[in-house]
């Protein structure tokens, strides 16, 4: 199905989702350019999980073994009682979050592979407007870039999201926030209370009433990460860089298992991330069908979903394959099939994260101090509700090939009638950013 002249694609955003999309477009045979707002990447963030559903695709694009080396080597994850650390349940780490590594390390590996493939990443490109009929975009420098398709993979504040919706979509408070810290953990090995958490790579989760704490150890204890999700009703400040108040953190962990409590209390600084949500949107594609949303710009996830980057990777694979199957003359068909193929799956993935958080935060309520719970009640449920497929064995490209004929026939009819059926209607339901 190769066209005489390959499709020209612009990807806005060189994060994990944008890089994955660029790789997928390259392997589909398209000309790809990536535009990134920042001038230089830093090693930002902390723990990130990549599931087998994403790694399956990344392996086809020449990026797999490097990622396995980065991830946590622990076989099991322990879910513990808040106050004393008693293990309530164990679950294979691959069922929970896949391979957990540092977001910055994963990002570096993604960027390296994009560059190996000869895909140009232009830094310092701040998009200020779109012309969806060209389609084209204009940078703050005045430069204009044109392409056959523009893909906005630039996060929850994406300008293209407003273009697609037709109005400004402000975030809403979820009622929760995360205190997060990532630091060199070797010094904890001299602390007899928390030494066990840095002697080897491990993942532990303490659950309490309206709170949970995730601990992750990397590089044989050299790096240590904790995240505390708690109730928070302060004003919304969407930022990964807002400093946290360690005095507030210490109040939160006053009654936690003393072992992890010691590690948290000895932390010098942390970040305060307000967890916001946005309602599901009726379309991920502009009216001209040529500007497309991908990743956090259209389907942001809760941290407890452990699927944000993985689902963005799947979306990149599906969009690339749809554009290849549709051909250069059928871009509207391709982009509209893409959003229909993806919406239900990512919606369930989002809701899985919300469901897990709520189960963790309510598991011990109305329970005696020594009361027992059903271990299954606090495990991640990896079954999605689409055709009884499991979350991790899912193959996004195989699913696209399987469903292409049926969904493309539906979209063709909608395009002919000039009426695209919205992805989502009715009362708003929470989607986390």
C-alpha positions as CSV (number, residue, x, y, z in Angstrom):
1,X,0.0,0.0,0.0
2,X,3.0,2.3,-0.4
3,X,2.2,5.8,-1.8
4,X,4.5,7.3,-4.5
5,X,5.2,10.1,-2.0
6,X,5.2,9.1,1.7
7,X,2.9,10.9,4.1
8,X,4.5,13.9,5.8
9,X,3.8,13.8,9.6
10,X,4.5,16.3,12.3
11,X,4.5,15.1,15.9
12,X,4.2,17.9,18.5
13,X,5.9,16.9,21.7
14,X,9.0,14.7,22.2
15,X,7.9,13.0,25.4
16,X,7.4,9.3,25.7
17,X,4.1,9.3,23.8
18,X,5.5,11.6,21.1
19,X,8.7,9.5,20.7
20,X,6.7,6.3,20.5
21,X,4.4,7.8,17.9
22,X,7.4,9.0,15.8
23,X,8.8,5.5,15.8
24,X,5.5,4.0,14.7
25,X,5.2,6.6,11.9
26,X,8.8,5.8,10.8
27,X,8.1,2.1,10.6
28,X,4.9,2.8,8.7
29,X,7.1,4.4,6.0
30,X,6.2,8.1,6.6
31,X,8.4,11.2,6.8
32,X,8.4,12.3,10.4
33,X,9.5,15.5,12.1
34,X,9.2,16.0,15.9
35,X,8.8,19.5,17.4
36,X,9.6,20.0,21.1
37,X,8.9,23.1,23.1
38,X,11.8,22.9,25.6
39,X,15.4,23.6,24.6
40,X,17.0,20.8,26.6
41,X,15.7,17.7,28.3
42,X,16.5,17.0,32.0
43,X,16.2,13.8,34.0
44,X,12.8,14.7,35.4
45,X,10.2,12.7,37.3
46,X,10.5,9.5,39.2
47,X,8.9,6.1,38.8
48,X,7.3,5.0,35.6
49,X,5.9,1.6,34.6
50,X,6.0,0.2,31.0
51,X,3.6,-2.8,30.5
52,X,4.1,-5.8,28.2
53,X,1.4,-4.3,25.9
54,X,3.8,-1.4,25.2
55,X,7.0,-3.4,25.2
56,X,5.6,-5.7,22.5
57,X,5.3,-2.8,20.2
58,X,8.5,-1.1,21.2
59,X,10.4,-4.4,20.4
60,X,9.1,-4.2,16.8
61,X,10.6,-0.7,16.7
62,X,14.0,-1.8,17.9
63,X,13.6,-0.7,21.5
64,X,13.2,-3.4,24.1
65,X,16.3,-4.9,25.8
66,X,17.5,-1.4,26.7
67,X,14.2,-0.8,28.6
68,X,14.3,-4.1,30.4
69,X,17.7,-3.2,31.8
70,X,16.3,0.1,33.2
71,X,13.4,-1.5,35.0
72,X,13.0,-2.8,38.5
73,X,14.0,-6.5,38.8
74,X,11.7,-7.4,41.6
75,X,9.4,-10.3,40.9
76,X,6.7,-9.4,43.3
77,X,5.0,-6.3,44.7
78,X,3.8,-6.3,48.3
79,X,0.6,-4.5,49.4
80,X,0.9,-3.8,53.1
81,X,-1.2,-2.5,55.9
82,X,-0.6,1.2,56.7
83,X,0.1,1.0,60.4
84,X,2.3,-2.0,60.8
85,X,3.4,-3.0,57.3
86,X,1.7,-6.4,57.4
87,X,1.6,-7.9,54.0
88,X,-2.0,-8.1,52.9
89,X,-1.4,-9.3,49.3
90,X,1.3,-10.1,46.8
91,X,1.1,-9.7,43.1
92,X,3.6,-10.2,40.3
93,X,5.1,-6.8,39.5
94,X,4.4,-7.4,35.8
95,X,0.7,-7.6,36.6
96,X,0.7,-4.3,38.4
97,X,2.9,-1.9,36.6
98,X,5.2,-3.8,34.2
99,X,8.8,-2.8,34.3
100,X,9.2,0.2,36.7
101,X,12.1,2.5,36.0
102,X,13.0,6.2,36.2
103,X,10.9,8.2,33.8
104,X,14.0,10.2,32.8
105,X,16.0,7.0,32.0
106,X,13.1,5.6,29.9
107,X,12.8,9.0,28.1
108,X,16.5,9.0,27.3
109,X,16.2,5.6,25.7
110,X,13.2,6.6,23.7
111,X,15.0,9.7,22.4
112,X,18.1,7.8,21.5
113,X,16.1,5.3,19.4
114,X,14.3,8.1,17.6
115,X,17.6,9.7,16.7
116,X,19.1,6.3,15.6
117,X,16.2,6.0,13.2
118,X,17.1,9.4,11.6
119,X,14.0,11.1,12.8
120,X,14.7,14.8,13.4
121,X,13.7,16.4,16.7
122,X,13.6,20.2,16.6
123,X,14.0,21.7,20.0
124,X,12.8,25.0,21.3
125,X,9.7,24.9,19.1
126,X,6.8,26.6,20.9
127,X,3.5,26.1,18.9
128,X,1.2,29.2,19.2
129,X,-1.4,28.4,16.6
130,X,-2.8,25.9,14.1
131,X,-4.4,26.1,10.7
132,X,-6.3,22.8,10.6
133,X,-7.2,23.1,6.9
134,X,-3.7,23.2,5.6
135,X,-2.9,21.6,8.0
136,X,-0.1,23.7,9.5
137,X,1.2,25.2,12.7
138,X,3.0,28.4,13.6
139,X,5.7,28.7,16.2
140,X,6.4,31.7,18.5
141,X,9.4,32.4,16.2
142,X,7.0,33.0,13.3
143,X,8.1,29.8,11.5
144,X,5.3,27.8,9.8
145,X,5.4,24.0,9.4
146,X,3.0,22.2,7.1
147,X,2.3,18.4,6.9
148,X,-0.3,16.0,5.7
149,X,-1.1,15.1,9.4
150,X,-0.2,16.9,12.6
151,X,-0.3,14.8,15.8
152,X,-0.4,16.7,19.1
153,X,1.4,14.5,21.8
154,X,2.3,17.5,23.9
155,X,0.5,16.7,27.2
156,X,-2.5,17.8,29.2
157,X,-2.0,21.5,28.3
158,X,-1.9,20.9,24.6
159,X,-3.1,23.8,22.5
160,X,-4.5,21.4,20.0
161,X,-6.9,20.0,22.6
162,X,-8.6,23.4,22.7
163,X,-8.7,23.4,18.9
164,X,-10.4,20.0,18.7
165,X,-12.9,20.9,21.5
166,X,-13.6,24.4,20.3
167,X,-13.2,25.9,23.8
168,X,-10.7,26.1,26.7
169,X,-10.8,23.0,28.8
170,X,-9.7,23.8,32.3
171,X,-8.7,21.1,34.8
172,X,-10.8,20.2,37.8
173,X,-9.6,19.1,41.2
174,X,-9.8,15.3,41.8
175,X,-9.6,15.9,45.5
176,X,-6.2,14.1,45.7
177,X,-2.6,15.1,45.5
178,X,0.8,13.3,45.5
179,X,3.9,14.1,47.5
180,X,6.8,12.6,45.5
181,X,10.5,12.2,46.2
182,X,13.3,10.5,44.3
183,X,16.9,10.4,45.7
184,X,20.1,8.4,46.2
185,X,19.1,5.8,48.7
186,X,22.4,4.2,49.7
187,X,22.5,6.1,53.0
188,X,19.4,4.2,54.1
189,X,21.4,1.0,54.2
190,X,22.9,2.2,57.5
191,X,19.4,2.6,59.0
192,X,18.3,-0.7,60.6
193,X,14.7,0.3,60.4
194,X,14.4,0.7,56.7
195,X,17.5,-1.1,55.5
196,X,15.4,-4.0,54.0
197,X,13.9,-1.7,51.4
198,X,17.3,-0.8,49.9
199,X,19.2,-4.0,50.2
200,X,17.6,-5.1,46.9
201,X,15.2,-3.8,44.3
202,X,11.7,-4.0,45.5
203,X,8.2,-2.4,45.3
204,X,6.0,-2.0,48.3
205,X,2.6,-0.3,48.8
206,X,1.2,0.7,52.1
207,X,-2.6,1.3,52.1
208,X,-4.6,3.2,54.7
209,X,-7.8,5.3,55.0
210,X,-7.9,7.8,52.1
211,X,-4.1,7.4,51.6
212,X,-1.5,5.1,50.0
213,X,2.3,5.1,49.8
214,X,4.3,3.5,47.0
215,X,8.0,2.7,47.5
216,X,10.3,1.8,44.6
217,X,14.0,0.9,44.8
218,X,16.2,0.9,41.7
219,X,19.8,0.1,40.9
220,X,20.2,-2.3,43.9
221,X,19.3,0.4,46.4
222,X,21.3,3.2,44.9
223,X,18.1,5.1,44.0
224,X,15.0,5.3,46.1
225,X,11.5,6.7,45.4
226,X,8.4,7.2,47.4
227,X,5.0,8.6,46.4
228,X,2.2,9.4,48.9
229,X,-1.3,9.9,47.4
230,X,-3.6,11.7,49.9
231,X,-6.8,13.8,50.1
232,X,-6.1,17.4,49.0
233,X,-8.6,20.2,48.4
234,X,-6.2,23.1,47.7
235,X,-6.4,25.3,44.6
236,X,-5.3,23.5,41.5
237,X,-1.7,24.1,40.3
238,X,-0.9,21.9,37.4
239,X,2.8,21.5,37.8
240,X,5.4,18.7,38.2
241,X,7.8,21.1,39.8
242,X,5.8,22.6,42.8
243,X,7.9,22.1,46.0
244,X,6.3,20.0,48.7
245,X,6.1,20.8,52.4
246,X,8.0,18.1,54.2
247,X,6.3,19.1,57.5
248,X,2.9,18.2,55.9
249,X,4.5,14.9,54.7
250,X,5.7,14.0,58.2
251,X,2.2,14.6,59.5
252,X,0.8,12.2,56.9
253,X,3.2,9.4,58.0
254,X,3.0,9.8,61.7
255,X,1.1,6.5,62.0
256,X,2.6,4.6,59.1
257,X,4.7,1.5,59.4
258,X,7.9,2.8,61.2
259,X,10.2,1.2,58.7
260,X,9.0,3.2,55.7
261,X,8.1,6.1,57.9
262,X,11.8,6.5,58.8
263,X,12.8,6.6,55.1
264,X,10.2,9.3,54.4
265,X,11.0,11.4,57.4
266,X,14.7,11.4,56.5
267,X,13.9,12.8,53.0
268,X,15.1,16.4,52.6
269,X,12.7,17.6,49.9
270,X,9.8,16.5,47.7
271,X,7.4,17.7,45.1
272,X,3.7,18.3,45.5
273,X,1.6,17.2,42.5
274,X,-2.1,18.1,42.5
275,X,-3.9,15.4,40.7
276,X,-6.5,16.9,38.4
277,X,-9.0,15.4,36.0
278,X,-10.6,16.3,32.7
279,X,-13.9,15.0,31.3
280,X,-13.7,12.5,28.4
281,X,-14.0,14.4,25.2
282,X,-16.3,13.7,22.2
283,X,-13.5,13.7,19.7
284,X,-9.7,13.4,19.4
285,X,-9.6,14.7,15.9
286,X,-10.2,18.3,14.5
287,X,-13.0,19.1,12.2
288,X,-10.8,18.8,9.1
289,X,-9.7,15.4,10.4
290,X,-6.1,16.3,10.0
291,X,-5.0,17.4,13.5
292,X,-5.0,14.5,15.9
293,X,-4.6,14.2,19.7
294,X,-2.5,11.4,21.3
295,X,-1.5,10.4,24.8
296,X,-2.1,12.8,27.7
297,X,-3.6,15.4,25.4
298,X,-6.7,13.2,25.0
299,X,-6.4,10.3,27.5
300,X,-4.5,11.2,30.7
301,X,-4.2,8.5,33.3
302,X,-4.0,8.3,37.1
303,X,-0.7,7.1,38.6
304,X,-2.5,4.0,39.9
305,X,-3.3,3.0,36.4
306,X,0.4,2.5,35.6
307,X,-0.6,2.7,32.0
308,X,-0.2,6.3,30.8
309,X,2.9,5.8,28.7
310,X,1.9,2.3,27.6
311,X,-1.5,3.5,26.3
312,X,0.2,6.4,24.5
313,X,2.5,3.9,22.9
314,X,-0.5,1.8,21.8
315,X,-2.2,4.9,20.4
316,X,0.9,5.8,18.3
317,X,0.9,2.3,16.9
318,X,-2.8,2.3,16.0
319,X,-2.7,5.7,14.4
320,X,0.3,4.9,12.3
321,X,-1.3,1.6,11.1
322,X,-4.6,3.3,10.4
323,X,-2.9,6.0,8.2
324,X,-1.0,3.2,6.4
325,X,-4.2,1.2,5.8
326,X,-6.2,4.2,4.7
327,X,-3.6,5.6,2.4
328,X,-2.6,9.2,1.7
329,X,-6.0,10.0,0.1
330,X,-8.0,8.8,3.1
331,X,-6.6,10.7,6.0
332,X,-10.1,11.5,7.4
333,X,-11.0,7.8,7.4
334,X,-7.8,6.8,9.1
335,X,-7.9,9.4,11.9
336,X,-11.6,8.7,12.7
337,X,-11.0,5.0,12.8
338,X,-8.1,5.6,15.1
339,X,-10.1,7.4,17.7
340,X,-12.9,4.8,17.6
341,X,-10.5,1.9,18.0
342,X,-8.8,3.5,20.9
343,X,-11.5,5.2,23.0
344,X,-13.1,2.3,24.8
345,X,-9.8,0.6,25.7
346,X,-8.1,3.7,27.1
347,X,-11.3,4.6,29.0
348,X,-11.3,1.3,30.7
349,X,-7.6,1.7,31.5
350,X,-8.2,5.1,33.0
351,X,-11.1,3.7,35.1
352,X,-8.9,0.8,36.3
353,X,-6.6,3.4,37.9
354,X,-9.5,5.1,39.7
355,X,-11.0,1.8,40.8
356,X,-7.7,0.7,42.3
357,X,-7.1,3.9,44.2
358,X,-10.6,3.7,45.7
359,X,-10.2,0.1,46.7
360,X,-6.9,0.8,48.4
361,X,-8.2,3.8,50.2
362,X,-11.3,2.0,51.5
363,X,-10.0,-1.5,52.2
364,X,-9.3,-0.9,55.9
365,X,-12.3,1.2,56.7
366,X,-14.7,-0.3,59.3
367,X,-12.2,-3.1,59.8
368,X,-10.8,-4.1,63.2
369,X,-7.1,-3.5,63.8
370,X,-6.3,-7.1,63.3
371,X,-9.1,-7.8,60.8
372,X,-8.3,-9.8,57.7
373,X,-9.2,-8.8,54.1
374,X,-9.6,-10.7,50.9
375,X,-6.2,-10.3,49.2
376,X,-7.9,-10.2,45.8
377,X,-9.8,-7.0,46.9
378,X,-6.6,-4.9,46.8
379,X,-4.9,-6.3,43.7
380,X,-4.8,-4.6,40.3
381,X,-7.5,-6.1,38.1
382,X,-5.7,-6.5,34.7
383,X,-8.8,-7.7,32.9
384,X,-10.4,-5.1,30.7
385,X,-14.0,-5.3,29.7
386,X,-13.5,-5.4,25.9
387,X,-14.0,-8.8,24.3
388,X,-12.6,-10.4,27.5
389,X,-9.1,-9.4,26.4
390,X,-6.4,-9.1,29.1
391,X,-4.6,-5.8,29.5
392,X,-1.0,-6.9,29.0
393,X,-1.2,-9.6,26.3
394,X,-3.2,-7.1,24.1
395,X,-1.6,-6.5,20.7
396,X,-2.7,-3.0,19.5
397,X,-1.5,-3.6,15.9
398,X,-3.2,-7.0,15.6
399,X,-6.4,-5.6,17.0
400,X,-6.3,-2.8,14.4
401,X,-5.9,-5.2,11.6
402,X,-8.7,-7.4,12.9
403,X,-11.2,-4.6,13.3
404,X,-10.2,-2.3,10.5
405,X,-12.8,-3.5,8.0
406,X,-15.7,-3.2,10.4
407,X,-14.8,0.1,11.9
408,X,-13.7,1.7,8.6
409,X,-17.1,0.8,7.1
410,X,-18.8,2.6,10.0
411,X,-16.6,5.6,9.7
412,X,-17.0,5.8,5.9
413,X,-20.8,6.0,6.4
414,X,-20.4,8.7,9.0
415,X,-18.1,10.7,6.7
416,X,-20.5,10.3,3.8
417,X,-23.4,11.5,5.9
418,X,-21.3,14.4,7.3
419,X,-22.1,13.3,10.9
420,X,-19.4,11.9,13.1
421,X,-20.7,10.0,16.1
422,X,-19.1,11.4,19.2
423,X,-16.8,9.2,21.3
424,X,-18.4,10.3,24.5
425,X,-21.8,11.8,25.4
426,X,-23.8,12.2,28.5
427,X,-22.8,13.0,32.1
428,X,-19.2,13.7,32.6
429,X,-17.0,11.0,34.1
430,X,-13.6,11.6,35.6
431,X,-10.5,11.3,33.5
432,X,-7.3,12.0,35.4
433,X,-4.6,14.4,34.4
